[in-house]
Structure formats: structure tokens, C-alpha cells
Amino acid sequence: MLSWAVDAKSGSLDLAGHLAGAGMKYGSMILLFSILLFPLTLPAQNGNNSPAAPNDPVTLGRRLFQQNCSVCHTQATLTNPMYGPSLYRDLVNGREDAVRDFIGKGSDKMPGFRYGLKASEINAIVEYLKTVPKPAQRGPQKGEGPVD
Ligand code: HEC
């Protein structure tokens, strides 16, 4: 990022030198600078716009769940069947260890996350799931039912 910014800067400095020679005003050069640097600063701002504390396990867990699990465990539209069962707190409460274990190992139908996620991250997902209320039965669902 740093070297990019430096490259872009020296690149535009050259350009600005030419333009200044051609009689360009200082103000327009500032404008040119901000236009040139704008795309470089934009992704950096979008990277972490979460207002919540980064150490909050529920927030972390929700984000990890959306990234890794929601493709199978949340229903995208009313008519889309889900591949996996919906997950919520009643399913997790009191059997946290078994759930952590299951997420790590996976099953025939679900990939294990032992190598993809740290133990602390799996734990954060479990903490997040413990905040999720039981969803209303909305549409066709597949894979519902106890695993063990
Ligand atoms: C490729 C689709 C897929 C992904 C991705 C996936 N799962 Fe699953 N999951 C399933 C399926 C299917 C089942 C049903 C279990 C079975 O039949 O083996 C399941 C079952 C479970 C269960 C057991 C539910 C119960 O009834 O005890 C838990 C907990 C679970 N998943 C958590 C997760 C978590 C957490 C993630 C993300 C880190 C995740 N899953 C990612 C498909 C998936």
C-alpha cells in the first residue's frame, strides 16, 4: 500500500510538472492529485467499517458465519431450499462442545473447518449462534434434524 501510494505520487508529480509547465494552476493540480489518489484510498476505508469493537466474539462470529457458513445455513430467498439445517441458540445451548467438535470435523455433507478456522474463531461462531433466535419455518428446508 505504501509503495503503491509512493509510486502513484511520484507518477503524478511528473505529470503535474508537465501540466504546470503548460500553465496549469496550483488549485487544479490539487484537484488532479485527489482524483488520482482517490481510488487508492477508497479500499482502505472500506476494509474495516465495522463500528463494533473488533474483539467482541459475537461480532466476529457473525462475520465468520456469514463468510463460511451462511451459504448452506441461511435461506437466501423464501423459495430457495437450504442445504443445511438452520442454526440457532436452542440447538447450541448446553451442547457447545459437541457443536464445536462438529464444526471442526464436519460430516459427509458438511466440510470440517478444523484447518480453515482457528479454535478461537469456531468458538466465536458458537458464541454468535447462541444469540440467534429460532427462525420461523418459512419455506422448504432440507437437512433438518439431529445429526448424531
Ligand atoms: C457445504 C455446505 C455447508 C457449509 C459451508 C457449512 N455447513 Fe454446517 N451443515 C451442513 C449440512 C448439510 C448439515 C447437516 C448435517 C449432516 O447431515 O451431516 C450441517 C450441520 C451443521 C451443524 C449440526 C446441526 C445439528 O443439528 O446439530 C452445525 C452446528 C453446523 N452445521 C455448523 C456449521 C458452521 C458453524 C459452519 C461454518 C463454519 C458450517 N456449518 C458450514 C452444510 C454446511
Residues whose N, C-alpha, C, O or C-beta is under 5 A from the ligand:
A	BS01	HEC	N68 C69 C72 Y83 G84 P85 V99 I103 S107 D108 K109 M110 F113 I125 G143 G145 P146 V147
